[in-house]
């Protein structure tokens, strides 16, 4: 056995990686058609790392993978072995990850991250998928919380930054550079001279988030700076082998809460972009068994950006999509240009349906294909890709089509020996639901979680949403869900009056196109505006604590002189009228204290202050309802009855045992009073309190 150059262990038996020949300086063990096909398969599975659970489901449902065989291509063999493990059952996978974990860590330690990226091996994307897989499984198991994690989140700042970065990655966005740089400055409080400070996942994520911005620049010098940042992040990861050896093994590294492997993959994908290659017409028989799996070759030239080549059909300038019936309710009918068909094998062609929208097709679900105006026979899923026992395509002389999902992408397989001479068209069902992603606020962690929850719900309900990020893309008659908070417009209106009104006006562009945004845009006029809510409650007779609005200390004095505010009204709570999460809350026990505190408060926040009688409560209830019917609710129980806030940040606990039947009449009457004619479809989240001070009508 010949030792591997540059590796500290003689061989990776568990990964089937062996030296079969003496490697020379000019030899590349990863060269050759067989490893190129494996690389293409890996990229189809990995993609950009988004929708990890969907990719894992598609991987489990796919056809057999290429077998693992002895090879000197270390990075390729590691990737292929990880790919196989992603398909195994949990217990077997945990055993295997534990068994080969040392070898995988050795490869990570002895290989520069940039070298792995330059080889176009999506190793870090596979680690990310393994991380997603473990996270999903252990979230449902009782022992998940007891598992050892590498570099756990230890501060609120870490949690916020982690969620912020993850939210950007989920939506395919790039975290702004300035925020990543600011986080780097505060990521690790340890002294730089301390050896332990060199091991920091927080620092590594900060470096990688910064590198992700620079890696997308065209200037080569700036891209080199991104590579240097990757090296810095790599150092903060690898140094942990010496500082924290007990947690520096594969399973704890995969259980980390930091999206570190996804970030590495994202950066390297920009620095070393992978391009699928077109399979030669007369390719040698690959020794890795890829010929037995048609799905391996199917996506390599059309699932990503189609590349011109001998397998792609040319399209005449006249072959542009001609769609009819789009203004009316469908089915809509569109002619299909030859450019959307990519030859797969012989008389079988593939159409990647997401690419159709880029060709101007309607963003909806395909119903039927037509050949020369006649419906094309629909076959069982992937039937056009199947072979008989002799390796021949079945019924090649009979045109037909079938649908299949290959690694999360919806493909049409069309079998037609004379496709060049036929005119193809397709009918489409219109979308009924959609998702509006407002780009300036979508990366906010809370918005990102909501948007992802919408996507998950659509999938579970079997719906294909029309996802848009511009109101001009909205289609009439479609119900568009949305989630926008104070980060609208990049947060420039956060904490200022009018943020809700600005969002409502922005969403109005959807309604002008005949679409139906949900929740209703006009409800946003009450968003983070306690003054508007106070006026609404007073108008419709909803009981609420006695309150006043003051813009100066003189306003406070006038309230006292006019008898509107009395000593008996104390203690008071000072509230920010345009903020949430108890921001700006203060308490005053007397008029003298109120004068002093109010002056400081107004100077700090630069908005009018809402004064409100402080209720003696030990808990309050949050209730969500739709159309007056309670959906869910819970008590927020204060850690101490004297605490000013009942928010979770103040240490409160949740109690889901709410008196549904007792509060149901009030919730229905509240919905009717505040929602008017729209109460049947009105959705809201309200806070109910029980006043323990004995003052009736004020709780």
KEGUSE-554576 format. One record per residue (C-alpha): residue in three letters; x, y, z. Coordinates in steps of 0.05 Angstrom, whole numbers. Each point is the difference from the previous one (the first is absolute). Layout:
// residues N
(ALA (X Y Z))
...
END
This chain:
// residues 699
(UNK (0 0 0))
(UNK (27 68 -19))
(UNK (-13 57 49))
(UNK (-42 58 -24))
(UNK (39 63 -14))
(UNK (-17 55 49))
(UNK (-45 -43 44))
(UNK (17 -21 70))
(UNK (-34 -67 -5))
(UNK (24 -54 -48))
(UNK (-68 -14 -31))
(UNK (-75 13 5))
(UNK (-25 -71 -1))
(UNK (-71 19 20))
(UNK (-4 47 -60))
(UNK (26 -51 -49))
(UNK (58 47 -16))
(UNK (64 -37 -17))
(UNK (62 15 -40))
(UNK (-3 -47 -59))
(UNK (59 30 -34))
(UNK (59 45 16))
(UNK (-26 71 -7))
(UNK (46 46 -38))
(UNK (4 75 1))
(UNK (-37 6 -67))
(UNK (-54 -52 13))
(UNK (-71 16 23))
(UNK (-35 -59 31))
(UNK (-67 38 -6))
(UNK (7 9 -75))
(UNK (-41 -43 -47))
(UNK (-71 -7 -23))
(UNK (-22 -43 59))
(UNK (18 51 53))
(UNK (-27 57 -43))
(UNK (-68 -35 0))
(UNK (4 -10 75))
(UNK (17 74 9))
(UNK (-60 19 -43))
(UNK (-46 -45 41))
(UNK (26 30 65))
(UNK (-15 71 -25))
(UNK (-70 -19 -21))
(UNK (-12 -25 71))
(UNK (35 57 35))
(UNK (-20 60 -41))
(UNK (5 64 40))
(UNK (-19 -35 65))
(UNK (-70 29 5))
(UNK (-60 -44 17))
(UNK (44 -51 33))
(UNK (-59 -44 23))
(UNK (-29 -1 -70))
(UNK (67 -20 -29))
(UNK (6 -56 51))
(UNK (-69 -26 -16))
(UNK (15 0 -75))
(UNK (66 -36 13))
(UNK (-35 -56 38))
(UNK (-50 -8 -57))
(UNK (52 0 -55))
(UNK (27 -60 -36))
(UNK (62 -38 24))
(UNK (64 42 7))
(UNK (66 -17 -32))
(UNK (36 -53 40))
(UNK (60 17 44))
(UNK (64 -28 -27))
(UNK (74 5 19))
(UNK (30 64 -27))
(UNK (55 50 13))
(UNK (-48 58 -10))
(UNK (-6 17 73))
(UNK (-49 58 -3))
(UNK (-44 -35 -51))
(UNK (-2 -64 42))
(UNK (-17 39 64))
(UNK (-57 36 -36))
(UNK (-27 -64 -30))
(UNK (2 -36 66))
(UNK (-36 57 35))
(UNK (-53 -1 -55))
(UNK (-12 -74 12))
(UNK (-6 12 75))
(UNK (-53 54 -10))
(UNK (-45 -55 -27))
(UNK (8 -49 57))
(UNK (-45 -6 61))
(UNK (17 41 61))
(UNK (30 -54 45))
(UNK (43 -29 -55))
(UNK (21 70 -21))
(UNK (20 20 70))
(UNK (42 -62 6))
(UNK (33 13 -66))
(UNK (12 73 14))
(UNK (32 -20 66))
(UNK (42 -53 -36))
(UNK (28 43 -56))
(UNK (-4 66 37))
(UNK (74 1 16))
(UNK (18 -10 -73))
(UNK (-47 55 -24))
(UNK (28 48 52))
(UNK (70 -19 -22))
(UNK (-17 19 -72))
(UNK (-28 66 24))
(UNK (61 14 43))
(UNK (51 -19 -53))
(UNK (-34 33 -60))
(UNK (-4 75 -11))
(UNK (-73 19 -7))
(UNK (16 40 -62))
(UNK (33 -61 -31))
(UNK (-63 -41 11))
(UNK (-40 57 -33))
(UNK (49 6 -58))
(UNK (-11 -74 -13))
(UNK (-74 15 -6))
(UNK (-17 -52 53))
(UNK (-63 22 39))
(UNK (26 -33 64))
(UNK (-25 55 45))
(UNK (-69 -1 -31))
(UNK (-5 -74 18))
(UNK (22 16 71))
(UNK (-54 53 2))
(UNK (-52 -51 -23))
(UNK (24 -49 53))
(UNK (-7 57 51))
(UNK (-71 15 -23))
(UNK (-17 -74 3))
(UNK (26 -8 71))
(UNK (-34 64 23))
(UNK (-67 -22 -27))
(UNK (4 -70 30))
(UNK (25 22 68))
(UNK (-52 55 6))
(UNK (-51 -57 4))
(UNK (39 -45 47))
(UNK (5 3 75))
(UNK (76 -6 1))
(UNK (14 55 -50))
(UNK (14 54 52))
(UNK (51 -44 36))
(UNK (45 -8 -61))
(UNK (68 34 1))
(UNK (5 59 -47))
(UNK (62 35 -26))
(UNK (3 74 20))
(UNK (-72 9 26))
(UNK (-34 68 -2))
(UNK (17 34 66))
(UNK (-25 72 -5))
(UNK (-62 35 -26))
(UNK (45 35 -50))
(UNK (22 -67 -28))
(UNK (-72 -23 -6))
(UNK (-22 63 -36))
(UNK (59 -1 -48))
(UNK (-9 -74 -14))
(UNK (-74 10 -15))
(UNK (16 61 -42))
(UNK (50 -37 -43))
(UNK (-43 -61 -5))
(UNK (-60 42 -22))
(UNK (41 30 -57))
(UNK (23 -69 -23))
(UNK (-70 -29 2))
(UNK (-24 53 -49))
(UNK (62 -1 -44))
(UNK (22 69 23))
(UNK (67 28 21))
(UNK (8 29 70))
(UNK (23 73 -3))
(UNK (75 7 10))
(UNK (-3 55 51))
(UNK (-41 -42 49))
(UNK (47 -59 -6))
(UNK (60 44 12))
(UNK (-32 31 62))
(UNK (-15 -70 26))
(UNK (72 -21 -10))
(UNK (21 57 45))
(UNK (-42 -26 58))
(UNK (-5 -74 -16))
(UNK (49 -26 51))
(UNK (14 36 65))
(UNK (62 -41 16))
(UNK (68 34 -2))
(UNK (35 -10 -67))
(UNK (61 -25 37))
(UNK (-38 -59 29))
(UNK (11 -64 -40))
(UNK (-73 -17 8))
(UNK (-21 62 -38))
(UNK (27 -31 -64))
(UNK (-56 -51 4))
(UNK (-65 37 -14))
(UNK (-59 -20 -43))
(UNK (-28 69 10))
(UNK (62 32 -31))
(UNK (0 -52 -56))
(UNK (-72 16 -18))
(UNK (15 75 2))
(UNK (59 -10 -47))
(UNK (-41 -44 -47))
(UNK (-60 47 -2))
(UNK (48 56 -19))
(UNK (34 -44 -52))
(UNK (-68 -16 -31))
(UNK (-7 73 -20))
(UNK (70 7 -29))
(UNK (-3 -67 -37))
(UNK (-55 27 -44))
(UNK (41 58 -26))
(UNK (30 -2 -70))
(UNK (66 34 21))
(UNK (51 -56 9))
(UNK (36 37 55))
(UNK (-64 5 41))
(UNK (-13 -74 -12))
(UNK (69 -15 26))
(UNK (-19 37 64))
(UNK (-59 -47 6))
(UNK (48 -59 -5))
(UNK (42 30 56))
(UNK (-62 6 43))
(UNK (-15 -74 -13))
(UNK (70 -16 25))
(UNK (-13 40 63))
(UNK (-66 -36 12))
(UNK (34 -67 -14))
(UNK (52 16 53))
(UNK (-53 14 52))
(UNK (-32 -67 -16))
(UNK (62 -43 -3))
(UNK (33 28 62))
(UNK (-57 -29 40))
(UNK (30 -70 -10))
(UNK (54 20 50))
(UNK (-42 45 45))
(UNK (-64 -42 4))
(UNK (20 -71 -21))
(UNK (-59 -31 37))
(UNK (-51 34 -45))
(UNK (41 2 -64))
(UNK (-27 -63 -32))
(UNK (-47 -9 -58))
(UNK (-67 -7 37))
(UNK (9 61 45))
(UNK (24 39 -61))
(UNK (-64 -19 -36))
(UNK (-43 17 61))
(UNK (26 71 5))
(UNK (-54 53 -2))
(UNK (42 45 -44))
(UNK (-15 -4 -75))
(UNK (75 -5 -11))
(UNK (3 -55 -52))
(UNK (-55 33 -41))
(UNK (39 65 2))
(UNK (65 -33 -21))
(UNK (-36 -33 -59))
(UNK (-33 66 -20))
(UNK (66 38 0))
(UNK (38 -54 -38))
(UNK (-57 -6 -50))
(UNK (11 73 -19))
(UNK (76 -4 0))
(UNK (2 -65 -39))
(UNK (-66 -6 -38))
(UNK (-17 -68 -27))
(UNK (-24 -7 -71))
(UNK (-33 -64 -25))
(UNK (33 -31 -59))
(UNK (-36 -31 -59))
(UNK (9 -74 -7))
(UNK (38 -19 -64))
(UNK (-40 -38 -52))
(UNK (44 -61 6))
(UNK (19 -2 73))
(UNK (38 -60 28))
(UNK (-37 -45 47))
(UNK (11 30 69))
(UNK (29 -47 51))
(UNK (-41 31 57))
(UNK (-64 -30 -26))
(UNK (-34 65 -19))
(UNK (-30 -31 -63))
(UNK (-47 -40 44))
(UNK (-30 64 28))
(UNK (-32 43 -55))
(UNK (-16 55 51))
(UNK (73 14 10))
(UNK (8 27 -71))
(UNK (-68 32 -7))
(UNK (12 65 37))
(UNK (73 14 -16))
(UNK (-13 47 -58))
(UNK (-70 27 13))
(UNK (-14 1 74))
(UNK (49 57 9))
(UNK (15 49 -56))
(UNK (-8 -36 -67))
(UNK (65 1 -39))
(UNK (2 1 -76))
(UNK (26 -66 -27))
(UNK (-13 -57 -48))
(UNK (-56 -27 44))
(UNK (-39 66 1))
(UNK (-47 15 -57))
(UNK (3 67 -35))
(UNK (-61 45 0))
(UNK (-20 46 -55))
(UNK (-14 74 16))
(UNK (-74 -12 -14))
(UNK (-5 -53 56))
(UNK (-19 46 57))
(UNK (-54 -19 50))
(UNK (-69 18 -26))
(UNK (-49 -3 59))
(UNK (-75 9 -5))
(UNK (-52 6 54))
(UNK (46 30 52))
(UNK (-45 60 12))
(UNK (-61 -46 6))
(UNK (-4 -55 50))
(UNK (34 -62 -31))
(UNK (19 -50 -19))
(UNK (53 42 -35))
(UNK (34 -28 -62))
(UNK (71 15 -20))
(UNK (42 -24 -57))
(UNK (66 -30 22))
(UNK (63 22 -37))
(UNK (50 -54 -17))
(UNK (50 35 44))
(UNK (-33 -27 63))
(UNK (11 -73 -22))
(UNK (67 -30 16))
(UNK (18 -68 -29))
(UNK (11 -52 52))
(UNK (10 -65 -37))
(UNK (-24 -18 -70))
(UNK (-72 20 -8))
(UNK (-8 23 73))
(UNK (3 74 16))
(UNK (-4 36 66))
(UNK (-35 65 18))
(UNK (18 33 66))
(UNK (-66 33 18))
(UNK (29 56 44))
(UNK (38 22 -62))
(UNK (-65 10 -38))
(UNK (-17 61 42))
(UNK (66 31 -23))
(UNK (-25 -10 -71))
(UNK (-62 41 14))
(UNK (-47 -57 18))
(UNK (-53 12 54))
(UNK (23 -17 70))
(UNK (-49 -56 12))
(UNK (-9 -75 -1))
(UNK (5 -37 -67))
(UNK (-62 -39 -16))
(UNK (9 -32 -69))
(UNK (49 -2 -58))
(UNK (-26 5 -71))
(UNK (35 -25 -64))
(UNK (-23 32 -64))
(UNK (-63 21 37))
(UNK (-17 -69 27))
(UNK (7 -20 73))
(UNK (64 -40 12))
(UNK (-7 -65 37))
(UNK (19 7 73))
(UNK (38 -59 29))
(UNK (18 -21 70))
(UNK (52 41 36))
(UNK (69 -6 -33))
(UNK (-27 -53 -48))
(UNK (36 33 -58))
(UNK (66 -11 36))
(UNK (-11 -73 13))
(UNK (33 -58 -36))
(UNK (-21 -71 -12))
(UNK (41 -59 23))
(UNK (45 7 -62))
(UNK (17 72 14))
(UNK (-46 27 -55))
(UNK (-48 58 6))
(UNK (-71 -23 0))
(UNK (-50 22 -54))
(UNK (48 48 -33))
(UNK (-45 5 -61))
(UNK (-60 25 41))
(UNK (6 73 22))
(UNK (-17 12 73))
(UNK (23 38 62))
(UNK (6 -11 74))
(UNK (18 42 60))
(UNK (54 -13 51))
(UNK (34 36 58))
(UNK (75 -7 -2))
(UNK (35 27 62))
(UNK (-56 49 14))
(UNK (-9 26 -71))
(UNK (-62 -15 -42))
(UNK (19 -28 -68))
(UNK (-41 -21 -61))
(UNK (27 -59 -39))
(UNK (-26 2 -72))
(UNK (9 -61 -45))
(UNK (-7 18 -73))
(UNK (43 -26 -58))
(UNK (-23 59 -43))
(UNK (-1 56 50))
(UNK (38 46 -48))
(UNK (-57 -3 -50))
(UNK (-58 8 49))
(UNK (-31 62 30))
(UNK (-7 -5 76))
(UNK (-44 40 47))
(UNK (-22 -6 72))
(UNK (-61 18 41))
(UNK (8 29 69))
(UNK (-43 4 62))
(UNK (1 69 32))
(UNK (30 10 69))
(UNK (-51 9 55))
(UNK (48 20 55))
(UNK (65 38 0))
(UNK (54 28 45))
(UNK (23 71 -3))
(UNK (72 7 23))
(UNK (15 73 14))
(UNK (75 1 -11))
(UNK (20 56 47))
(UNK (-29 -36 61))
(UNK (3 -74 -21))
(UNK (69 -10 31))
(UNK (-24 19 69))
(UNK (3 -65 42))
(UNK (-72 4 22))
(UNK (-25 14 -71))
(UNK (45 -55 -28))
(UNK (-30 -51 48))
(UNK (-71 21 -19))
(UNK (14 -3 -74))
(UNK (32 -68 7))
(UNK (-60 -23 41))
(UNK (-46 22 -57))
(UNK (41 -40 -50))
(UNK (-2 -61 45))
(UNK (-75 6 9))
(UNK (-12 7 -75))
(UNK (40 -64 -11))
(UNK (-39 -39 52))
(UNK (-65 23 -31))
(UNK (23 -20 -69))
(UNK (-2 72 -26))
(UNK (50 32 -47))
(UNK (3 74 19))
(UNK (15 56 -48))
(UNK (60 31 34))
(UNK (13 73 -19))
(UNK (43 56 26))
(UNK (-29 55 -43))
(UNK (-73 24 -2))
(UNK (3 2 -76))
(UNK (6 -76 0))
(UNK (-66 -8 38))
(UNK (-56 -36 -36))
(UNK (-73 18 7))
(UNK (-41 -46 44))
(UNK (59 -29 38))
(UNK (1 2 76))
(UNK (70 23 19))
(UNK (25 -12 70))
(UNK (53 47 27))
(UNK (40 16 63))
(UNK (29 69 9))
(UNK (21 33 66))
(UNK (35 63 21))
(UNK (61 -19 -43))
(UNK (-39 23 -61))
(UNK (43 45 -42))
(UNK (62 -26 35))
(UNK (-26 22 68))
(UNK (3 75 -15))
(UNK (-69 8 31))
(UNK (11 -45 60))
(UNK (-24 34 64))
(UNK (-30 58 -39))
(UNK (-73 17 -12))
(UNK (-29 -23 -66))
(UNK (37 -65 -12))
(UNK (-66 -39 -2))
(UNK (-32 51 -46))
(UNK (61 -4 -47))
(UNK (-6 -75 -3))
(UNK (-75 4 -13))
(UNK (11 49 -57))
(UNK (55 -44 -29))
(UNK (-45 -62 1))
(UNK (-54 41 -34))
(UNK (38 -10 -66))
(UNK (-20 -74 3))
(UNK (-74 16 6))
(UNK (3 48 -59))
(UNK (20 -59 -43))
(UNK (-60 -40 23))
(UNK (39 -43 50))
(UNK (-23 -12 72))
(UNK (55 10 53))
(UNK (-9 -36 66))
(UNK (-2 23 55))
(UNK (-40 60 -25))
(UNK (47 60 -11))
(UNK (-44 49 37))
(UNK (11 -37 65))
(UNK (73 23 -3))
(UNK (-23 71 17))
(UNK (-5 -24 71))
(UNK (68 -35 -1))
(UNK (47 25 55))
(UNK (-44 61 12))
(UNK (-27 -1 71))
(UNK (-31 69 -9))
(UNK (-42 -24 -59))
(UNK (-21 -62 40))
(UNK (-18 44 60))
(UNK (-45 42 -44))
(UNK (-32 -62 -31))
(UNK (-14 -32 68))
(UNK (-30 65 27))
(UNK (-44 6 -62))
(UNK (-29 -71 2))
(UNK (-2 -6 76))
(UNK (55 -52 13))
(UNK (23 4 73))
(UNK (72 23 6))
(UNK (45 33 53))
(UNK (-10 75 7))
(UNK (54 34 -42))
(UNK (25 68 -25))
(UNK (47 24 -55))
(UNK (51 54 16))
(UNK (54 31 -44))
(UNK (31 45 52))
(UNK (7 7 75))
(UNK (-47 60 -6))
(UNK (-54 -47 -27))
(UNK (7 -41 63))
(UNK (-7 62 44))
(UNK (-63 21 -39))
(UNK (-32 -68 11))
(UNK (11 8 74))
(UNK (-27 72 1))
(UNK (-62 -19 -39))
(UNK (-14 -59 46))
(UNK (6 -52 -55))
(UNK (59 -32 36))
(UNK (-5 -10 75))
(UNK (46 -27 54))
(UNK (-47 -59 5))
(UNK (19 -20 -71))
(UNK (71 -17 21))
(UNK (40 -43 -9))
(UNK (6 14 -75))
(UNK (35 -37 -56))
(UNK (36 38 -54))
(UNK (-6 -35 -68))
(UNK (31 11 -68))
(UNK (-62 6 -45))
(UNK (36 -27 -63))
(UNK (43 -56 28))
(UNK (-8 -71 24))
(UNK (33 -50 47))
(UNK (-7 47 60))
(UNK (51 48 -31))
(UNK (-2 67 35))
(UNK (-43 -22 59))
(UNK (11 37 66))
(UNK (-40 4 64))
(UNK (-14 61 43))
(UNK (-29 -4 71))
(UNK (-15 75 9))
(UNK (-9 65 -37))
(UNK (68 25 22))
(UNK (33 -62 -29))
(UNK (-41 5 -63))
(UNK (26 71 -14))
(UNK (72 -22 5))
(UNK (-7 -66 -38))
(UNK (-44 29 -55))
(UNK (52 53 -18))
(UNK (53 -53 -8))
(UNK (-47 -46 -38))
(UNK (-20 53 -51))
(UNK (73 20 -11))
(UNK (19 -73 -13))
(UNK (-57 -22 -45))
(UNK (-20 64 -36))
(UNK (-73 -21 -7))
(UNK (-62 15 42))
(UNK (-7 -44 62))
(UNK (-60 -42 18))
(UNK (-16 4 75))
(UNK (-42 -57 25))
(UNK (-26 -20 68))
(UNK (41 -59 24))
(UNK (-43 -61 14))
(UNK (16 -47 57))
(UNK (6 -65 -39))
(UNK (40 -63 8))
(UNK (-15 -26 -70))
(UNK (-32 19 -66))
(UNK (-29 -41 -56))
(UNK (17 0 -74))
(UNK (-56 -25 -45))
(UNK (1 -9 -76))
(UNK (-67 -4 -35))
(UNK (-27 -4 -71))
(UNK (-70 23 -14))
(UNK (-14 5 75))
(UNK (19 -72 13))
(UNK (60 -14 46))
(UNK (57 -36 -35))
(UNK (49 -2 57))
(UNK (19 37 62))
(UNK (44 -1 62))
(UNK (12 35 66))
(UNK (66 38 9))
(UNK (14 -9 74))
(UNK (48 50 30))
(UNK (60 -25 38))
(UNK (-20 50 54))
(UNK (-66 36 5))
(UNK (38 65 10))
(UNK (36 -6 -67))
(UNK (-17 56 -49))
(UNK (-3 -44 -62))
(UNK (-29 -69 -11))
(UNK (42 -11 -63))
(UNK (43 -61 -7))
(UNK (63 43 3))
(UNK (-21 18 71))
(UNK (-1 -73 22))
(UNK (-74 -16 -6))
(UNK (-24 -71 -13))
(UNK (-56 -24 -45))
(UNK (-62 -36 23))
(UNK (-46 -27 -55))
(UNK (-57 -17 46))
(UNK (-46 57 -19))
(UNK (-75 4 15))
(UNK (-23 -5 -73))
(UNK (-74 -7 13))
(UNK (-1 57 51))
(UNK (35 50 -46))
(UNK (-32 -23 -66))
(UNK (-60 49 5))
(UNK (46 59 13))
(UNK (47 -19 -58))
(UNK (-60 -4 -47))
(UNK (-28 67 23))
(UNK (70 31 -4))
(UNK (9 -26 -71))
(UNK (-68 28 -21))
(UNK (13 67 33))
(UNK (69 11 -28))
(UNK (-7 -36 -67))
(UNK (-69 25 -21))
(UNK (-28 -34 -62))
(UNK (66 -35 -10))
(UNK (-1 -34 67))
(UNK (-15 -68 -32))
(UNK (68 1 -33))
(UNK (37 43 49))
(UNK (64 -29 30))
(UNK (33 30 61))
(UNK (44 -12 60))
(UNK (-25 34 63))
(UNK (23 7 72))
(UNK (-49 -9 57))
(UNK (15 17 72))
(UNK (-33 -12 67))
(UNK (3 60 46))
(UNK (15 -20 72))
(UNK (-6 71 27))
(UNK (-76 -5 8))
(UNK (-12 58 -49))
(UNK (-59 -20 -44))
(UNK (-3 18 -73))
(UNK (74 16 -5))
(UNK (29 -69 -13))
END
